[in-house]
Amino acid sequence: MDGGWRLTGEKIYIHNAPVAHFALVLAVTDKSKRKRGGMSMFLVDIDDTPGAARAYHEHKMGQRASQVGGFVFEDAFVPGSALLGEEGTGFGAVLQVLEKGRLGIGALANGISRAALDTATEHARNRRQFGQRIADFQAIAFTLADMATDYEAARQLLEHGARLLDEGRDANAACSMAKLFASEASIRNTSRAVQVLGGSGYIRGVEAERLYRDARITTIYEGTSEVQRIIISRAVIG
Ligand SMILES: Cc1cc2nc3c(=O)[nH]c(=O)nc-3n(C[C@H](O)[C@H](O)[C@H](O)COP(=O)(O)OP(=O)(O)OC[C@H]3O[C@@H](n4cnc5c(N)ncnc54)[C@H](O)[C@@H]3O)c2cc1C
C-alpha cells in the first residue's frame, strides 16, 4: 500500500519475544503469490508501532533460562522503510538461513548430549554398589559407550554439514540429517544419564534431570524430526 503496509496476525512460540524490542516479521504482501514471491520481511519496532504487541510469556518444560512468547499485530502500520530487501523476497531469505539454524540447534542438542555423558560418567565412577563402582558393572559401562558413540556420531554429522555450508555446496539434506540425529541422540543420552544416576537422576536440581527436560524440545523446534525426515527422504528419492 502507499507509504507502507498494515500487518494483521499472530505468531506464537518465539524465542525472546517477551524481552525483544524489535521483531523480524515474515508477512504475505501478495495473496495471489504467497510464498512464490508474495511474502516480504519487515523489521518492526514493537514498542513504537501502534497495533503491535507482545502477547504472553510461556512456561516451558525445559530450557527455562530463555524466554518464549508471542506477538500480535492488529492493523499495525509499518512504513516502507521497515521492509528488508525487495518486496516479495521474504520467503527466499528465510530459506537461506534454515540450514544454518538446523546446524545450530543440532549443535545445541549435542552439547546437551555431551553434558549428559559427562555427568553420567562422573556419577558411575563415584557411586559404589555391591562393593564396587557402578562403572565396573558392564551394563553401566556399555551404556556409557553407547552415549559416547551417539555423541561422536552427531558431532561428525554436524561438522560435515558445517563444512558443506562453508564450501558453498548443497548442505540441505546433510544439515537435516545432522539436526535429526543430534536431537534424537540428545533425548537418548539424557534418558540414559537419568538411568545411570538411578533415583537421584529423577530429583529436581540434579543436572541429569534438567538435561532430560532441556533435550526434549530439540526434536521439535527449528523443524520437527518429521519435517527433517521429509527433507532427507526427498533427497534420497529425488
Ligand atoms: C520452546 C519453543 C521455542 C520456539 N522458538 C521458536 C522461535 O524462536 N521462532 C519460531 O519461529 N518458532 C519457534 N517455535 C515454534 C516451533 O518451531 C514449532 O512449535 C514447531 O515447528 C512445530 O510446529 P507446531 O508446534 O505448529 O506443531 P504442528 O505443526 O502442529 O506439528 C504437530 C506434529 O505433527 C507433525 N507434522 C506436522 N506437519 C507434518 C507433515 N507435513 N508431515 C508429517 N508430520 C507433520 C509434526 O512433526 C509434529 O509431530 C518454538 C517452539 C517452542 C515450543
The ligand as a Gaussian input file, in Angstrom:
#p B3LYP/6-31G(d) Opt

LIG

0 1
 C       10.089000     -23.564000      23.346000
 C        9.806000     -23.232000      21.915000
 C       10.559000     -22.266000      21.277000
 C       10.291000     -21.931000      19.949000
 N       11.008000     -20.936000      19.355000
 C       10.638000     -20.515000      18.117000
 C       11.246000     -19.348000      17.534000
 O       12.111000     -18.716000      18.132000
 N       10.831000     -18.947000      16.307000
 C        9.865000     -19.630000      15.621000
 O        9.517000     -19.217000      14.508000
 N        9.275000     -20.721000      16.148000
 C        9.618000     -21.183000      17.365000
 N        8.999000     -22.273000      17.932000
 C        7.954000     -22.962000      17.158000
 C        8.402000     -24.336000      16.684000
 O        9.306000     -24.209000      15.608000
 C        7.126000     -25.141000      16.316000
 O        6.436000     -25.420000      17.511000
 C        7.484000     -26.399000      15.580000
 O        7.992000     -26.119000      14.283000
 C        6.274000     -27.335000      15.415000
 O        5.183000     -26.625000      14.917000
 P        3.783000     -26.762000      15.668000
 O        4.006000     -26.511000      17.132000
 O        2.818000     -25.888000      14.956000
 O        3.381000     -28.268000      15.528000
 P        2.498000     -28.913000      14.366000
 O        2.913000     -28.363000      13.031000
 O        1.073000     -28.849000      14.749000
 O        3.002000     -30.420000      14.424000
 C        2.465000     -31.392000      15.328000
 C        3.011000     -32.759000      14.911000
 O        2.611000     -33.054000      13.571000
 C        3.748000     -33.291000      12.769000
 N        3.559000     -32.759000      11.423000
 C        3.136000     -31.514000      11.080000
 N        3.142000     -31.376000       9.757000
 C        3.561000     -32.562000       9.237000
 C        3.773000     -33.048000       7.921000
 N        3.587000     -32.293000       6.836000
 N        4.202000     -34.315000       7.764000
 C        4.438000     -35.095000       8.853000
 N        4.258000     -34.696000      10.140000
 C        3.825000     -33.448000      10.312000
 C        4.899000     -32.559000      13.469000
 O        6.160000     -33.086000      13.099000
 C        4.544000     -32.794000      14.924000
 O        4.970000     -34.072000      15.325000
 C        9.262000     -22.622000      19.250000
 C        8.507000     -23.601000      19.909000
 C        8.752000     -23.901000      21.225000
 C        7.886000     -24.944000      21.917000

